[in-house]
Amino acid sequence: MEGSTSSEPMLDAKSEVTNQLIDFQWKLGMAVSSDSCRSLKYPYVAVMLKVADHSGQVKNKSFEMTIPQFQNFYKQFKEIAAVIETV
């Protein structure tokens, strides 16, 4: 797109899908302390994905997000689902 400042790759209908989402799990957690901090007390979301590559090999991927990051992630998934329903 002209004038776009986003560094995220753009996909179109001709793009190849190289991985398939097999499973998506998440859980809410609360960090209460760490080795370097006595009291953290912030909520986070732990996400666990199972993804199959083009050869069928399944890999587990996991990461943590803040609540606002997860809310944005969820919103993007809803938008993707709405587009898929129109195809």
N, C-alpha and C positions, 0 to 999 in steps of 0.2 A: 504494500500500500504506500502511496506517495505521502510524504509528510509524517509517516508513522515514526514515533520515537521508541516504540517497544522493541526490546531485544529478544522477545519470545518468538520461537519459530511459528510460522503460520502453516496450517494444514488445509488442503483443499480436497475435493472429492476424489482426485486422482492419487492422493498420497497412499502409500502402502502402510498397512498396519503391521508392525513387527512384533508386538506383544499383545497378549490377551489377558484381561483381568479375570481371574478365576474366583477369588474370594476377597472380600473387604470387611475388616473388623476394626472396631475402634472402642476405646474405653477412656473414660474420664479419670484423671488422677490428680493428686494434690502433692506437690513437692513441699515437704515440711522442713527438710534440712539437707545439708551436704557437708562434705569435708571442709569446704572453705567458708560456708555460711551457717550460722546457728539456726536461723529462722528464715525460711524463704516464703512459705505459705502462698504459693500461686498455683492456680489450676492449669492443667494442660490436657491435651488429648493425645493419646498414643494410638497410632494407626498401624495396622498390620495388613499387608497385601500379599496375595499369592498371584504371581504373574507367570504365564507360560510364554516362552519365546517361540520363534518361528519353527524350531525343531521339536517343540512340545515339552521341553524341559521346564519344570516348574521351579521357580525361585521365590523365596520369602523375602519381603522387603518391609522394613519398619522404620518409622520416624515419629517425632513428636512435634506438635504444633501448639501455639497459644490458642485460646478460645477464639479471638478475632480471626486468626489465620484459618482455623477449622470452619468457622462460619462462612468465610469467603470460599473455601474449598467446597463446602456443601452447596453453596449457591451456584458455583460453576458446574458441579455435577448435575444439578437440576436443569440448568440451561442446556447442557449437553443432551440430557434425556429428552427435553422438549424438541430439540432439533432432530434427534434420532427418530422420534415418533412421526415426524413429517416426511421422512424418507421412505 
